[in-house]
Amino acid sequence: MSEWEQLKEWAHAVDFEKAQVQALTLDQLDAPVPSPRQIFAIGMNYKDHAAEVNISLPTTPAVFTKYVSSLTGAIAIVELPSESVDWEVELVAVIASGGRNIPRESALEHVAGYMVGQDLSDRDLQFAGGAASQFSVAKSYKGFAPTGPWITSSDQIEDPSDLSMRCSRGDQVLQLGSTKNLVFDLPYLIHYLSSVVELYPGDLIFTGTPDGVGFGRSPKEYLVPGDELISSIEGLGGIRQRFVSRGSSAA
Ligand code: ZN
């Protein structure tokens, strides 16, 4: 049994009324899974988002990776490498028990829990490669994969396919969506990914973003130094990033 499965069993059984809980502040929390073996991310996986960027709905999941070195925790300062950095609030699933050829029907039994994630994206670099667009590198600058604030264990979330989600910048609400608008739901994604690669305990899946990204606006809007982005998902809490110009962060 993987340690992730043991943690999942503990989380399902623990009596929080009696547990000794030490309160931590959000900025004390690092990325809940700081070094997963694999990170999967899915593009154009919301009907509303595919429409806003004028891309027809994919018939198979559009899979890329965010490299592990881009992970941060819930509260972070992120340097902007360009003037075309965009936001994407996403439901992130943590795999407890991996495997190959996982049936869709039992796929959610392989999930340890859920987090809020941001799939920060440098749009100019993302589309710089023409036909071979550069999703993975464009979404993997330092700090471009915030996750957290913690892992909500899977027993706490009755249905991951019906969670409202929100992303705002200061007073401006940027994204309001629901995981019920996913093109490929999480059970299908686990089934599909495991039909190609082996999933490992602790792997992350960024499941895609709803509409409201800066790239889909007219005119386009991107993050600027001083912006603060707050992303939250029903039942999972929220994460916050503050953006600074390149080279100005001490980190
Ligand atoms: Zn995304």
Residues whose N, C-alpha, C, O or C-beta is under 5 A from the ligand:
A	BS01	ZN	I42 E88 D119 G208 T209
